[in-house]
Amino acid sequence: MVKKANFSQIKEKVAREGVTRRVFSGEKSMMVLNTIKAFAKPALHQHPHEQITYILAGECDFTLGEDLVRLGPGDVILVPPDVPHTLTPLGQETIINLDVFTPIRDDYL
């Protein structure tokens, strides 16, 4: 069975003020398209999922454990399970990024 979608047609959910997401999920992995407004400041957090983040638009500082990395369009970063992380948008640009999680995050469904 083929499971296919177009992100533009997936219902957008508000995660918190200034942050929306569109979720496409299989049984063991998921992709999440995030839109993060410049004023939104996601909190430092961690989870038991492995995460790969791909930046599509905008620039941000990405905190991963003790490290701080500047990311922009085309950059990708691996977030191991249980490592504290967050991103901070730079300037007035909206960040658009694609996250891949394994296993799936039930809290995003």
N, C-alpha and C positions, 0 to 999 in steps of 0.2 A: 504494500500500500504506500502510495506517495503522499507525503505531507508537504504542502507547498503554500507559501503566502507571499504577499508583498507588504513590506513594513508600512508603506503609506496607507494600507487598508486595515492594519491591525489597530485595535482600539488603544488610544493613548490613555495612560493612567497617570494621575498626579501622585508622585511619590512624597513630595513636600513642596512648600512654596518655592517656585523657581525651578523645580526639577520634575520632568515627565519621563515616562518610559513606555516602550512598546516591547512586548515579550513574545518570543517564538520559542516553543519548548518541545523537546522530545522526551523520551523516558529517562535518559541519563545525562543529558546536557541541554543547555539553553543559551539563546542569544538574546541580548537586551539592548535595544537602541535607546540611548539616553540623550535628553536635551537638558542642558544645565545653563541657566541664565547667569550672566556675569555677577549679579548680586547674591546668588545662592552660594553658600559656603558649606558643602557637605562635611559632616563631622568625621573625625578619625574613628574608624571602626574596624572590626575584623570578623571573619566567619570561617567555618570549616571547609568552604568550597575553594577549589583552585579557580582563579580568575585570569583571563587574558583581556586586556583593555586595548582597543585600537582607536586612536583619535582621528576622527573624520574632519572636524572643523574646530577652529579656535586653538588658543594656547593655554596651557595650565602648568602649575607646579604640582608634581605628583609626589606625595610623601609615601614612602614604602619602608616601614620599620624605621631605622635610623637615617635612611637616605632620602635626599630630595633631588628629584630629576625634573628638568623642564621638558615638556612634551608638546608637540604640535602635529599638524596634519600629516598622516602617514606613519607616525610613531606607534609602536606597540610595546606593551610591557606585561610581564608575567607577575602575578600576585600569588605567591604560595599560600596554602591554607593557613589560617590562624595568624597571619602577619598583619599588624595594624597598618592601615592605609587610608588616604583621602586625596582629593585633588582640589586645587584652588584655581579658579579661573583667573586669567590675567587680563587686564584692560577691561574693555566693555564688550568683548566678544562673547557670544554664546558658544559653549562647548557642545559638540555633538560627538558622542563616542559609542562604540559598540563593545559590549562586554560579553564574553563567553564564560559560562560557569559550568563546572562539573563537580559533584553531581548538581542536579537542578536545585534551585532555591524555591522551596515551597512558599516562602513568604512573598515571592514575586508573582505567584499565580493568582 
